[in-house]
Amino acid sequence: MRVLIADDEPLARTRLAALLGECEGAELAGSVGDGEAALDALAGLQPDLLLLDINMPGLDGTALAARLAGRPRPLVVFCTAYENHAITAFELGAVDYLLKPVRLERLREALQRAARRLDAAPREPAGYLHARVRGEQVRVALGEVICLLAEEKYVLVRHTGGELLIDDSLRQLEDAYPEQLVRLHRNCLVPQARLVGLKPLADGRALARLAGTDFSPEVSRRNLPAVRRLLRMG
């Protein structure tokens, strides 16, 4: 089980990482200091579980959990010094609610609960884009795709390992992966898991915030209402 830690206290992150090292089947995927950083890390690290503090600067733990509610991954376990958020946490679908200082036995119990829920959850269908590079057939998993841009007769695939061109059209890709790809404008699709927010501009236009990259493609006025609905739904 891949685990991402999100806590604004460095000592708390260090302690949780050390405890995870004593939990069989747990792998530390990463450690970040706030909710925005956690949101940006999700697509690239693809953790199964998020150990999440509540009181953090900027995007706090409950707000981040609300954004993630309904997704099969990552599951959320809150790790906090405060007892009074427990009801909200479980309403947001949290697997467990651990009070600091977190004890090893409670962390193991929370991980076991998360493992049972993950085993029971349906897996998202794997998707791959195929291309030919210097005569060799290659494929890129949809989870590694940052965005898809139409360029004349081809589609440019920006992914975590670089760029490549494919022959499929945006419409063909949209039809093939309707639950995984989101149209931002007529020349751009992005994986739904990458879409984490919008950047409004002074002239009324909006740019998409994508996890794991500084690239912010424009959202057309036509597609903006649908993108906003998708973000509200988490």
N, C-alpha and C positions, 0 to 999 in steps of 0.2 A: 504494500500500500504506500503510495507516494504522498508525502505530507508536506504542506507549506505552512510555515509559521508566520503570523502577522501580529506584531506587538511592538509598541513604540519604546519599550524598555529593553536596552541591549542585554542586561543581565537576565531578564525573563526569557528572552530568545535563547540565550546560551544555555540556561537551565533546561528549557523544554527540549532543545536539541540533544543535550546529554541524556535526558530521560528517554527520548526516542531511541537512542542508541542501545538501550537496554530492553527494548520492546521487539520481540521477534516478529518479523514480517513487515516492519515499518522502515521506510526509507525517507530520509530528509531530502525533499525536492528543492527547498530553498527557504530563505528567511528574510523577511522584509519588515520595515519599521512603520508602515501606515497603510490605511485602506486603499489609497490610490495606487501605491506600489504593488499591493496584493492583486488588485484588479488588473493592472498591466502585466503581471507575471503569469496570470492564469493560463492564457492561451499558449505561451511558450513552454511553461513547465508542466502543464496538464496534470495537476495533482488530483489525487482521489479524495483527499481530506484537507481541510483548512483548520488549523488551530488558531483561533481568532480572539484577540483581546477586544474589549468593548470600548473603553475610553481611549481614543487615539485622536490626534489632531487631524483636521480635515474630514475625510470620509470615515466615520466611526464604524465600529464593528456591526451594530445592528443595521445601519444603513447599507453596509456592504452585504450582509446576509439577506436583506430584503431584495437586493439586486440579483442575488444568486438563487433565491427561492424558486423551486420548481425545476431546477436543473438536476439531472441525475448525478452530476459531478461538478465541482467538488462538494462533498458533504461538509457540514460545519460542526465543529466542537468549540464552544466558547471557553476561554480560559481568562478569568477575571477575578479581581479582588472584591467585587461587589455582588451581594446576594439579590439585590432588588430588580435585576433584569431577567431573572430566570423565566418568568411567565412569557415575556416578550420573545425570549430566545426560542422557547419550544413552539410558540405560535409561528415562528419563522421557519420551523422545520429542523432545528438544531438536533443533532444526534445526542449530545450531552452538554452539561454545563459544569465546568470544573472551577473550583475556587482556588485562588493562589494562597499560599504556595502549593502548586500542583504536586500531589503524591503519586509515586510510580504506580501503585496499585490502582488508583482511580484512572490514570492515563491508560493503563492496559485495558481496564474495563471499557473505557470509551472507545478505544481502538477495536475491541472485539465487537461492540455494538455497531460501529461503522462498517466493519467487515461483513457482518450479517446483512446489513442493509444494502451494501454494494453487491453482494452475491444475489440478492433478491431482485435488484433493479435490472431492467432490460438494458443491454448495451446499445449505444448508438451505432448505427451501421457505419462500417468503415468506408471511406471514399478515397479514390485515388485519381489523379490526373496523369495522363500518359503523354509522353513526348519522345522525340528522337533527337539525340544530341550526338553529333559527329558519327552518325550511322548506328548508334546504340540506343536501344529502347530504355527509357528511364521513367520512373513514376514518382510523383510527389503526393504525400498524404494530404488530405484536405485540412487536417489539423496543423500542418506546417505552412499553409497558404496564408499570406497577408492580404493580398487583393488580386483581382483579375481585371486587367485593363484591355479594352479592345484597341488594336492597332492595325488598321487597314484590313488585310485578309487573315490576320492571326490574333491570338489573345496572348498578351504578356502576363505570365504568372510571376508575381513577386512572392517569394517564400523565404523561410528562415535561412535557407542555404544559398540564396542568390536569386537569379531570374532565369526563365526559359520561355520559349514560345511554343504554343500548342495550336493545332488546327481547328479544334472545336470552337464554335461560336459561343458568345455569352448566353444566347437563348438556349442552345443545346445544354450548356452546363446548368443553367437555371432550371430547365425541365428535368434534368437528371438528378439534381440535388435540391429539390424545392424546400426541404426542411433545414438545410444546412447553409444555403447561400442567400444573401440579401442584396437586392439591387439598390445602389445609391443613385446612379443616374444611367443614362442609356449606354455609357461606355465603361461602367464599373460595377463589379460584384465583389462582395466581401463575405467571408465566412461569418455566420451569425455569432459564433463564439468570440470573434475578434472585436465585435462592435461593443464598445463600453461607454460611449457618450457622444455629445455634440459640442462643437465650438461655434457659438454664434458670432457672426461678423457684423461690423457696423452698418454695412449696406444691406442687411437683411438675409444674406446668404448664410449657410451653415456648413461646417466641415465636420467629418466624422472622426471621432477619436477611436483609434484601433489599438488593441492591446499588443504589446511587444514591439512597437514601432513608433517613430516620430512622424511617419507619413500620414497626412490627413486629407483624404480625397473629399471633394465637394459633394454634397447631397443636393440633388436637383429639387426645385420647388415641388415638382410633381410627386417625388418619392418621399419628401420630408415628413408628411403626416404619418405614413406607414412606418417609417423609421422611428419616429417619436413613440408611436403605439408599441412597437416592439421593445423599445427601451423601458417603457413604463411597465410592461408585462414581465420584464426581467428575462 
